[in-house]
Every structure is written in structure tokens, then in C-alpha cells.
Amino acid sequence: MKLADLEYLAPHLLAQGQSLFRTQRTALVGESVARGPLHLAPIGSLSGRFDLARVPCAYLAEAPDTALLEAVFRRESTGVSIAGLQFRELLAVQTRSEFVLGDLRPHASAWPVLQSLRFSETQALAAEAKQAGFSGLIYRSAQHFAQDCVVLFDPPAGAMKALWRTPLANRQGAVSKWVAEVARRSLVPLVP
């Protein structure tokens, strides 16, 4: 997919002081990348919808439950392991600077590929958006109706300030209030 297919990509200003949320591993693993409080997937893993081949990408949501639905309680999930949740956290951050993002939200209904698992198409679009000077993209969540998510391309280490973080589950198997609520509403069962 190319930017020209969309006919236009309006800029969206992500303001300084904006609160965003992320579900991530509590510790860096393997070749994961640290950018301030963010623990990002290894460069080149191309495992995310808008990943780039040569720089790390940070996926964030505008609401805590959206972050959990995007990363853990996906619509194809048949169960979520409490043991696996013990290695993950919900992180709240605040932007320390402004970012100019490409706004994909107006295109969501006309271009279902933007919410699909055909990542090669959306990754090609992301590469063009970065080349066009955008710091990232704002887009509709594929997992949480009418909610928005953000991907930042190669965010600077000082771009985000951690506001709070909470483990998704403790060692005794008790889950956070966020996990309990999202599990209840998504009807995805929690399993040992």
C-alpha cells in the first residue's frame, strides 16, 4: 500500500503532555530496545502492523483498556495465561514534546487493510509516512471499536515520561484491576 492510494494523509499534532498507555514486558528481553520507559520490540522484527525495518517503533493507546485489548486480549484470543501476564505491565506515559503524526483515522472505513493482519501492506505505508517526515501514525484500533492508537517511529529516549506502571499479574496469580475488567468485558477467559 502506498500513501498515494489514500490521496491525502492529514497531519495530526500529538501535543506535549498527552497521556498514552502501553502494554509491555516488565524487563528487556534479548535484543529488545529501551527508549526511556518504553521497552520496544527488536529492530527489524517486523511483528507490528506499522513496524519499520531499520528503526524501533513504539505502539501506544489513548486508553488503558485499549492498550490491553491491542496487546493481550485480542479478538482471536481464546484464553490469556495468568502466568504469562506476570512478565508484563501496563505503563502510563506522558509526552515530553510534540509529534506530527499521519492521521489514518479518516481512512479506516474505506481501507479495511489498515486494520488487517496483512502487515506487509501497512508496513510499506508506514515506511512512506516516515520518509514523508511524519514522526508516526495515529490510527483506529483493530481490537477496540472507535478507539485510537499511536505508533511512533524511532522515538527519542527522552520523548516520554513514565507516569505509573502496574504489573498485569503478581507472582501469586492475582491480576490487576485493568486486566480483570478487560477480561470481563472481552469474555476472554483467564487461564493458569
Secondary structure, 3 states (H helix, E strand, C coil): CCHHHHCCCCEEEECCCCEEEEEEECCCCCCCEEECCEEECCCCCCCCCCCCCCCCEEEEECCHHHHHHHHCCCCCCCCEEHHHHCCEEEEEEEECCCEEEEECHHHCCCCHHHHCCCHHHHHHHHHHHHHCCCCEEEEECCCCCCCEEEEEECCCCCCEEEEEEEECECCCCCECHHHHHHHHHHCCCEEC
